[in-house]
Amino acid sequence: MLFKQHRFSNIITPVSYFIDLIVVNVLLNILPINFQTPVLIHVYISLAWIVIAIKNEFYTVYRFAKVAYIFRLIFVQFIFFFLTLYAFIGFFKQPVISRLALGEYFIIVLFIVSVIKLLGYVLLMEYRDRVKGNLRNVVIVGKNKKTDQLRKVFNERTEFGYNFLKQFSPKSENFNIESCFDYVIDQNVDEIYCSVSELKNEELTKFINFADNNLKTLKFIPDNKNIFAKKLKFEYYDYIPVLSLRDIPLEHPINAFLKRSFDIVFSLMIILGLLSWLTPILAILITLESKGPVFFRQTRNGIDNREFYCYKFRSMAPNHNADNIQATKNDMRITKIGKFIRKTSIDELPQFYNVLFGTMSVVGPRPHMVKHTNEYATSVDKYMVRHFVKPGITGLAQIRGYRGEIETEADILNRIKFDIFYIENWSMFLDIKIIVQTIINAFKGEAKAY
């Protein structure tokens, strides 16, 4: 996933955007193109470049990508950029613009951006090959011609950045699936590559569940079985076809960058526009009713199951069970002001500091207490999938009625179902829809907001 250890896409992609946009905009001022409205052309060119790059996935370059793929990205990017560039003349009626200078500008931008793109690609490959950085620990499950070819790719194409550790053979007499799982955990394996032809259906199911529950990436080396009937992601490692089981939108650098940018802007708006004056008022009301801190912090599990402190306005009288026992209906620990701020979800507002600091997102699966995470990780199937992304202040499960106390098994199962759906189907539109519905629910009041 994007923010996993050893991955640099969350840094490389924004920096690449910034450098290319600098090149695209600075050259506009150097060449004698004769723009009548400089501000308009800069905004137009910047937006056009970003939109084309997103549609073309110009900044999404996988570690196993070939040079030909880089040239294809450059070709497609600049074909549309050329058309967009000259369309500016007709759209905004700019008759005095020098077509020749505009052509020179296009060629120079093409050359500089191409050099930067190829240089970055080569340097990252060299870094993996020589420095042995940005590596992914991998194992292969299967022993046949295709798996041997894939192992050869991992060992010989060191520039891809795969650290091959072990190959398991399901056909051997001493193969034990549990021992395989233990090895993956002990050696901190990042990705598991399974040959579908050598695993039984129940073994495939075990691998899928194990990967989900332990935050491991699972990929398949295909054959002619029914796995082709599923909607899977198809990739080539050199000339070896590989299938990925789950494609998480937020693993794509552009999506992650957009979501993080939105989180920063939105959290700053809430902190400066609301918490700046609301916090002193609540501080007085909370301390007048019961002695103790204004804020309550609790250790919860976030992305990659990492623990972090989640902040709230204190809504209970200080007690020793706050980290172990979830609030229930008519809970005697809840104060009068606490009852109001919990009913309106005002107690959750300090979590916008968590969002600003990067431990949470505005929208995502709600983080659970460490005690509950440890319990559900072993008792609820696919529970750990929710930790592939940052936890949120609100989420799809919450607006669908699955918030607060977990009273029955159906509550946690449905919560996980909605969390996984959100992770696999994320979009900015879905985030905005969830935020709007959360605000509406806060004003209407919710049955389980206690």
C-alpha positions as CSV (number, residue, x, y, z in Angstrom):
1,M,0.0,0.0,0.0
2,L,1.1,3.5,-0.5
3,F,2.4,4.5,2.9
4,K,3.9,1.1,3.7
5,Q,7.5,1.0,4.8
6,H,10.0,0.9,1.9
7,R,7.7,2.7,-0.5
8,F,8.6,6.2,-1.7
9,S,5.7,6.9,-4.1
10,N,4.1,9.3,-1.6
11,I,7.2,11.4,-1.9
12,I,8.3,10.9,-5.5
13,T,4.9,11.6,-7.1
14,P,4.2,15.1,-5.5
15,V,7.8,16.1,-6.1
16,S,7.6,15.0,-9.7
17,Y,4.4,17.0,-10.2
18,F,6.0,20.0,-8.6
19,I,9.2,19.8,-10.8
20,D,7.2,19.3,-14.0
21,L,4.8,22.1,-13.3
22,I,7.8,24.4,-12.6
23,V,9.3,23.5,-16.0
24,V,5.9,24.0,-17.8
25,N,5.3,27.4,-16.2
26,V,8.8,28.9,-16.1
27,L,9.4,28.3,-19.8
28,L,6.2,30.3,-20.6
29,N,7.9,33.4,-19.3
30,I,11.2,32.8,-21.0
31,L,10.1,32.4,-24.6
32,P,8.5,35.3,-26.6
33,I,5.1,33.8,-27.0
34,N,3.2,37.1,-26.5
35,F,0.4,36.1,-24.1
36,Q,-2.2,38.8,-23.5
37,T,-3.3,37.3,-20.1
38,P,-0.3,35.6,-18.4
39,V,-2.3,34.6,-15.3
40,L,-4.9,32.8,-17.5
41,I,-2.4,30.8,-19.5
42,H,-0.5,29.7,-16.3
43,V,-3.7,28.5,-14.7
44,Y,-4.9,26.9,-17.9
45,I,-1.6,25.1,-18.6
46,S,-1.2,23.9,-15.0
47,L,-4.7,22.5,-14.8
48,A,-4.4,20.9,-18.3
49,W,-1.2,19.2,-17.3
50,I,-2.6,17.8,-14.1
51,V,-5.8,16.5,-15.7
52,I,-4.0,14.9,-18.6
53,A,-1.4,13.3,-16.2
54,I,-4.2,11.9,-14.0
55,K,-6.1,10.4,-17.0
56,N,-2.8,9.1,-18.5
57,E,-1.5,7.9,-15.1
58,F,1.7,9.7,-16.1
59,Y,3.1,9.5,-12.6
60,T,2.1,5.9,-11.9
61,V,5.2,3.9,-12.7
62,Y,5.5,0.4,-11.2
63,R,8.8,-1.0,-10.1
64,F,8.6,-3.7,-12.9
65,A,7.8,-1.2,-15.6
66,K,10.0,-1.2,-18.8
67,V,11.6,1.7,-20.6
68,A,9.1,1.2,-23.4
69,Y,6.3,1.9,-20.9
70,I,7.9,5.2,-19.9
71,F,8.2,6.3,-23.5
72,R,4.5,5.4,-24.0
73,L,3.5,7.5,-21.0
74,I,5.6,10.4,-22.4
75,F,4.1,10.1,-25.9
76,V,0.5,10.0,-24.7
77,Q,1.0,12.8,-22.2
78,F,2.5,15.2,-24.8
79,I,0.1,14.3,-27.6
80,F,-2.8,15.6,-25.5
81,F,-0.7,18.4,-24.1
82,F,0.1,19.6,-27.6
83,L,-3.6,19.6,-28.6
84,T,-4.6,21.4,-25.3
85,L,-1.8,23.9,-25.8
86,Y,-2.9,25.0,-29.2
87,A,-6.5,24.9,-28.3
88,F,-5.8,27.8,-25.9
89,I,-5.5,30.1,-29.0
90,G,-9.0,29.4,-30.2
91,F,-10.8,29.0,-26.9
92,F,-9.6,32.3,-25.5
93,K,-9.1,34.2,-28.8
94,Q,-5.4,35.0,-28.6
95,P,-4.5,36.1,-32.2
96,V,-1.2,37.7,-31.3
97,I,0.3,34.6,-29.9
98,S,3.4,33.4,-31.8
99,R,2.7,29.9,-33.2
100,L,6.4,29.4,-33.8
101,A,7.3,30.3,-30.3
102,L,4.6,28.1,-29.0
103,G,6.0,25.2,-31.0
104,E,9.5,25.9,-29.6
105,Y,8.0,26.0,-26.1
106,F,6.4,22.6,-26.7
107,I,9.6,21.0,-28.0
108,I,11.7,22.3,-25.1
109,V,9.1,21.2,-22.5
110,L,9.0,17.7,-24.1
111,F,12.8,17.4,-24.0
112,I,13.2,18.6,-20.4
113,V,10.3,16.6,-18.9
114,S,11.4,13.5,-20.8
115,V,14.9,13.7,-19.5
116,I,13.7,14.2,-16.0
117,K,11.2,11.3,-16.3
118,L,13.8,8.9,-17.7
119,L,16.5,10.1,-15.3
120,G,14.2,9.5,-12.3
121,Y,13.3,6.1,-13.6
122,V,17.0,5.1,-14.1
123,L,18.2,6.5,-10.8
124,L,15.4,4.6,-8.8
125,M,16.3,1.4,-10.7
126,E,20.0,2.0,-9.8
127,Y,19.2,2.7,-6.2
128,R,17.3,-0.6,-5.9
129,D,20.1,-2.5,-7.7
130,R,23.2,-1.0,-6.1
131,V,22.1,0.4,-2.8
132,K,19.5,-2.4,-2.2
133,G,16.9,0.1,-1.0
134,N,13.2,0.4,-1.5
135,L,13.0,-3.5,-1.5
136,R,9.9,-5.7,-1.1
137,N,10.4,-9.1,0.6
138,V,8.7,-11.8,-1.5
139,V,8.0,-15.5,-1.4
140,I,6.6,-17.9,-4.1
141,V,4.2,-20.7,-3.4
142,G,4.4,-23.2,-6.2
143,K,7.0,-25.2,-8.1
144,N,6.6,-25.3,-11.9
145,K,7.9,-23.6,-15.0
146,K,6.1,-20.3,-14.4
147,T,7.1,-20.0,-10.8
148,D,10.7,-20.8,-11.7
149,Q,10.7,-18.1,-14.3
150,L,9.3,-15.6,-11.8
151,R,12.0,-16.6,-9.3
152,K,14.6,-16.0,-12.0
153,V,13.1,-12.5,-12.6
154,F,13.3,-11.7,-8.9
155,N,16.9,-12.8,-8.6
156,E,18.2,-11.4,-11.9
157,R,16.2,-8.2,-12.3
158,T,17.5,-6.7,-9.1
159,E,16.5,-3.2,-10.3
160,F,12.9,-4.2,-9.8
161,G,13.6,-4.1,-6.0
162,Y,12.2,-7.6,-5.0
163,N,14.1,-9.4,-2.3
164,F,13.3,-13.1,-3.0
165,L,13.4,-15.1,0.2
166,K,11.9,-18.6,-0.3
167,Q,10.0,-20.8,-2.7
168,F,7.4,-23.3,-1.2
169,S,6.3,-26.4,-3.1
170,P,2.8,-27.5,-2.3
171,K,3.5,-30.8,-4.1
172,S,6.3,-31.8,-1.7
173,E,5.4,-34.2,1.2
174,N,6.7,-31.8,3.9
175,F,4.6,-28.8,2.7
176,N,2.6,-27.3,5.5
177,I,0.5,-24.2,4.9
178,E,0.7,-23.1,8.6
179,S,4.5,-23.3,8.5
180,C,4.4,-21.1,5.3
181,F,2.2,-18.6,7.2
182,D,4.7,-18.6,10.1
183,Y,7.6,-18.0,7.8
184,V,5.8,-15.0,6.1
185,I,5.2,-13.4,9.5
186,D,8.7,-14.2,11.0
187,Q,10.5,-12.9,7.9
188,N,8.3,-9.8,7.5
189,V,7.3,-10.8,4.0
190,D,5.5,-8.1,2.0
191,E,4.1,-10.0,-1.0
192,I,3.1,-13.6,-1.6
193,Y,3.0,-15.0,-5.1
194,C,0.8,-18.1,-5.5
195,S,0.6,-20.5,-8.4
196,V,-3.1,-21.2,-8.8
197,S,-2.6,-24.5,-10.5
198,E,-0.9,-26.1,-7.4
199,L,-3.3,-25.0,-4.7
200,K,-6.6,-26.5,-3.8
201,N,-9.6,-24.2,-3.5
202,E,-9.6,-24.4,0.3
203,E,-5.8,-23.6,0.3
204,L,-6.5,-20.6,-1.9
205,T,-9.1,-19.5,0.6
206,K,-6.7,-19.8,3.5
207,F,-4.1,-17.7,1.7
208,I,-6.6,-15.1,0.9
209,N,-7.8,-14.9,4.5
210,F,-4.3,-15.0,5.8
211,A,-3.2,-12.1,3.6
212,D,-6.3,-10.0,4.5
213,N,-5.9,-10.6,8.2
214,N,-2.1,-10.0,8.3
215,L,-1.9,-7.0,5.9
216,K,0.1,-8.9,3.3
217,T,-0.2,-8.4,-0.5
218,L,-1.3,-11.5,-2.3
219,K,-0.8,-12.0,-6.0
220,F,-1.5,-15.0,-8.3
221,I,0.4,-16.6,-11.1
222,P,-2.5,-17.5,-13.4
223,D,-3.6,-20.7,-15.2
224,N,-6.9,-21.7,-16.7
225,K,-8.8,-22.1,-13.5
226,N,-11.9,-20.2,-12.5
227,I,-9.8,-17.4,-11.0
228,F,-10.1,-15.7,-14.4
229,A,-13.8,-15.2,-13.8
230,K,-12.9,-12.7,-11.0
231,K,-12.2,-9.0,-11.5
232,L,-8.5,-9.0,-10.9
233,K,-5.6,-6.7,-11.8
234,F,-3.4,-8.1,-14.6
235,E,0.3,-7.1,-14.7
236,Y,3.5,-8.3,-16.4
237,Y,6.9,-8.8,-14.5
238,D,9.2,-8.9,-17.4
239,Y,7.2,-11.5,-19.5
240,I,5.6,-13.3,-16.6
241,P,1.8,-12.6,-16.1
242,V,0.8,-11.9,-12.5
243,L,-2.7,-11.3,-11.1
244,S,-3.4,-9.2,-8.0
245,L,-6.5,-10.1,-5.9
246,R,-7.3,-6.6,-4.5
247,D,-6.7,-3.2,-6.1
248,I,-6.9,-0.5,-3.5
249,P,-7.5,2.9,-5.1
250,L,-5.7,4.7,-2.3
251,E,-2.5,2.8,-3.1
252,H,-2.3,4.9,-6.3
253,P,-0.1,7.9,-5.6
254,I,-2.4,10.5,-7.2
255,N,-5.4,9.3,-5.2
256,A,-3.4,9.3,-2.0
257,F,-2.0,12.8,-2.7
258,L,-5.6,14.1,-3.4
259,K,-7.0,12.6,-0.2
260,R,-4.1,13.9,1.9
261,S,-4.4,17.4,0.4
262,F,-8.1,17.4,1.1
263,D,-7.5,16.2,4.7
264,I,-5.0,19.0,5.4
265,V,-7.2,21.7,4.0
266,F,-10.4,20.5,5.6
267,S,-8.8,19.9,9.0
268,L,-7.3,23.4,9.0
269,M,-10.7,24.9,8.2
270,I,-12.2,23.0,11.2
271,I,-9.4,23.8,13.6
272,L,-9.1,27.5,12.7
273,G,-12.8,28.2,12.0
274,L,-14.5,26.1,14.8
275,L,-12.1,24.6,17.4
276,S,-10.3,27.9,17.9
277,W,-13.3,29.4,19.7
278,L,-15.3,26.2,20.7
279,T,-12.5,24.6,22.7
280,P,-12.3,27.4,25.4
281,I,-16.1,27.2,25.9
282,L,-16.1,23.4,26.2
283,A,-13.1,23.5,28.4
284,I,-15.0,25.7,30.9
285,L,-18.1,23.5,30.8
286,I,-16.3,20.2,31.0
287,T,-14.1,21.3,34.0
288,L,-17.0,22.9,35.8
289,E,-19.0,19.6,35.8
290,S,-16.1,17.2,36.7
291,K,-12.5,17.7,37.5
292,G,-10.0,16.3,35.0
293,P,-8.4,17.1,31.6
294,V,-10.4,18.7,28.8
295,F,-9.1,16.3,26.3
296,F,-9.2,12.5,26.5
297,R,-6.7,10.4,24.5
298,Q,-6.9,6.7,23.8
299,T,-4.5,4.3,22.1
300,R,-6.1,2.9,18.9
301,N,-4.9,1.0,15.8
302,G,-4.4,2.9,12.5
303,I,-2.9,2.2,9.1
304,D,-0.8,-1.0,9.0
305,N,-2.1,-1.7,12.5
306,R,0.2,0.9,14.0
307,E,-0.9,2.3,17.3
308,F,-1.5,6.0,17.8
309,Y,-3.2,8.4,20.3
310,C,-6.8,9.3,19.2
311,Y,-8.0,12.6,20.8
312,K,-11.5,13.5,21.9
313,F,-13.2,16.1,24.2
314,R,-13.6,14.3,27.6
315,S,-17.3,13.2,27.9
316,M,-16.9,11.0,31.0
317,A,-15.9,11.4,34.5
318,P,-12.3,10.2,34.9
319,N,-12.3,6.4,35.4
320,H,-10.0,3.4,35.1
321,N,-12.1,1.5,32.6
322,A,-12.1,4.1,29.8
323,D,-9.5,2.1,27.7
324,N,-11.1,-1.2,28.2
325,I,-14.9,-0.8,28.3
326,Q,-16.8,0.8,25.4
327,A,-19.5,3.3,26.3
328,T,-23.0,1.8,26.5
329,K,-26.5,3.2,26.6
330,N,-27.3,5.1,29.9
331,D,-23.6,4.7,30.9
332,M,-23.2,6.2,34.3
333,R,-19.7,7.4,33.5
334,I,-21.0,10.0,31.0
335,T,-21.4,13.5,32.3
336,K,-24.3,15.9,31.4
337,I,-22.2,17.9,29.0
338,G,-20.7,14.7,27.8
339,K,-24.1,13.3,26.9
340,F,-24.7,16.4,24.7
341,I,-21.4,16.4,22.9
342,R,-21.5,12.7,22.2
343,K,-25.1,13.0,20.9
344,T,-24.0,15.7,18.5
345,S,-20.6,14.1,17.8
346,I,-18.8,17.3,19.0
347,D,-16.6,15.1,21.2
348,E,-14.9,13.8,18.0
349,L,-13.8,17.2,16.7
350,P,-10.2,17.1,18.3
351,Q,-9.5,14.2,16.0
352,F,-9.0,16.8,13.3
353,Y,-5.6,17.4,14.9
354,N,-5.0,13.6,14.3
355,V,-5.9,14.3,10.6
356,L,-3.6,17.3,10.4
357,F,-0.7,15.3,11.9
358,G,-1.4,12.4,9.5
359,T,-2.4,9.6,11.8
360,M,-6.1,9.8,10.7
361,S,-8.1,10.9,7.7
362,V,-11.4,12.8,7.6
363,V,-13.1,9.7,6.1
364,G,-12.1,6.1,6.7
365,P,-12.8,3.0,8.8
366,R,-13.3,4.1,12.5
367,P,-10.3,3.2,14.6
368,H,-11.0,0.7,17.4
369,M,-9.4,0.4,20.8
370,V,-6.3,-1.9,20.9
371,K,-8.2,-4.4,23.1
372,H,-11.0,-4.7,20.6
373,T,-8.6,-4.9,17.6
374,N,-6.8,-7.8,19.3
375,E,-10.1,-9.6,19.9
376,Y,-11.6,-9.1,16.5
377,A,-8.4,-9.8,14.6
378,T,-8.7,-13.5,15.6
379,S,-12.5,-13.8,15.7
380,V,-13.8,-11.8,12.8
381,D,-12.8,-12.8,9.2
382,K,-11.1,-10.1,7.1
383,Y,-11.2,-7.7,10.1
384,M,-7.5,-6.6,9.5
385,V,-8.3,-5.4,5.9
386,R,-9.6,-2.2,7.4
387,H,-6.0,-1.3,8.4
388,F,-4.9,-1.0,4.8
389,V,-5.9,2.7,4.9
390,K,-5.8,5.4,7.5
391,P,-8.7,5.4,10.0
392,G,-11.3,8.2,9.7
393,I,-13.3,10.5,11.9
394,T,-16.4,9.2,10.0
395,G,-16.9,6.4,7.6
396,L,-19.3,4.6,5.4
397,A,-20.3,2.1,8.1
398,Q,-21.1,5.0,10.5
399,I,-23.5,6.8,8.1
400,R,-25.2,3.4,7.5
401,G,-26.0,3.1,11.2
402,Y,-23.1,1.0,12.4
403,R,-21.5,3.4,14.9
404,G,-20.9,3.3,18.6
405,E,-21.5,0.2,20.7
406,I,-21.1,-3.2,19.1
407,E,-24.0,-5.1,20.6
408,T,-24.3,-8.2,18.4
409,E,-22.1,-10.1,16.0
410,A,-24.0,-8.6,13.1
411,D,-22.9,-5.1,14.1
412,I,-19.2,-5.9,13.7
413,L,-19.7,-8.0,10.5
414,N,-21.7,-5.3,8.8
415,R,-19.2,-2.7,9.9
416,I,-16.4,-4.7,8.3
417,K,-18.4,-5.2,5.2
418,F,-18.9,-1.5,4.7
419,D,-15.3,-0.7,5.6
420,I,-14.0,-3.1,3.0
421,F,-16.4,-1.8,0.4
422,Y,-15.1,1.8,1.1
423,I,-11.4,0.7,0.8
424,E,-12.0,-1.1,-2.5
425,N,-14.3,1.6,-4.0
426,W,-12.8,4.8,-2.7
427,S,-13.3,8.1,-4.6
428,M,-13.3,11.8,-3.6
429,F,-17.0,11.9,-4.5
430,L,-17.6,9.1,-2.0
431,D,-15.7,10.9,0.7
432,I,-17.7,14.1,0.2
433,K,-20.9,12.2,0.2
434,I,-20.0,10.6,3.5
435,I,-19.0,13.9,5.0
436,V,-22.3,15.6,4.0
437,Q,-24.4,12.6,5.3
438,T,-22.4,12.8,8.6
439,I,-23.2,16.5,9.1
440,I,-26.9,15.7,8.4
441,N,-26.9,12.9,10.9
442,A,-25.3,15.1,13.5
443,F,-28.1,17.6,13.3
444,K,-30.8,14.9,13.1
445,G,-29.3,12.9,16.0
446,E,-28.6,9.2,15.9
447,A,-29.9,6.3,18.0
448,K,-26.5,4.9,18.8
449,A,-24.8,8.3,19.5
450,Y,-24.4,7.8,23.3
